[in-house]
Amino acid sequence: MSIVIAKNLTKKYGDFVAVDRISFEIEKGEIYGLLGPNGAGKTTTIKMLTGLTPITEGDAVIAGISVKKKPREVKKRIGWISSEVILDDELTAWENLEIQAKLLGVKDWQERADQLLEYFGIKEFKNRKAGKFSTGMRKKLEVSMALLHSPEIIFMDEPTIGLDVNTRASLWNLIRQINKDYQVTILLTTHYMEEADMLCNRISIINRGKIIAQGTPEELKEKYGGDVIEIELKEAKDGVLSDLESVGKIIKSEDKKIAIKVGNAEEVLLKVIGIVGQNNIKSLKINKSSLDTVFLNLTGGSLEENEEFDARRFYAMLRRARR
């Protein structure tokens, strides 16, 4: 049973198309990932699905309700966790929950709040100001607020951005925990490949406003994976690319940088070095099959390379559209 159905979902800012006719479905109870670089359209998609920004074209159905027709009804059935802090540091944990209950119109919220604080192990701190909480405790309080009205689905927009490794791992465990114990569906946006691989049942990869691949992490790696050898040459040489095509598929060639997709990097590495010349190699990197190599194979660039470009492009065009 699909709890989210997006059909040709589109968002335009003037002439700039931020999200371009994307379609996907999310099954009830799964953790679904929307993966891509900053500026790819992930947050804009989330905002359309949650009714926070108008849909330009297409529609989305959340728990059987059209976002376009009844955005307020949709909001009653969803939870939201942003990449930005949503807590009031001057209020206690309990006061933060109380305000959330009033905003959502939740009556008799106290028992539910007590249960959530107990579940996350922070009940003894409910009268402490949120500003005094550790990062991990703050995230637990944010999740408690998102669960307070018993939503059917929680939208998490890059929830681990800026967190240290230990806190990020703790939040991963927390996400799995609430998905299982509260039977809540989760839509997670991220640009961390490892995060999507570890958490998500299925993934859509979005780049420049379009979905370029969909499937389970295993399906994506099987279909689009393979090892990738990245080489930076000291000097460009004629005939190198054509010779490398006998070894694998060239997926990137610009200036003196080359990326070649192969079945097993270790088996062909000596041949590749022989073709380009050992003394002509400035740097060489092997990427074993992973979601990173899936993205590299699909786009010819890594998330990091695409991230800065997409963000600049988006905001520059958005400024022009608003003039």
Secondary structure, DSSP 8 states (H G I E B T S, - for coil): -EEEEEEEEEEEETTEEEEEEEEEEEETT-EEEEE--TTSSHHHHHHHHTTSS--SEEEEEETTEETTT-HHHHHTTEEEE-SS----TTSBHHHHHHHHHHHHT-SS-HHHHHHHHHHTT-GGGTTSBGGGS-HHHHHHHHHHHHHTT--SEEEEESTTTT--HHHHHHHHHHHHHHHHHS--EEEEEES-HHHHHHH-SEEEEEETTEEEEEE-HHHHHHHH--EEEEEEESS--TTHHHHHTTTSEEEEEETTEEEEEES-HHHHHHHHHHHH-GGGEEEEEEE-SSHHHHHHHHHSS-HHHHHHHHHHHHHHHHHHHH-
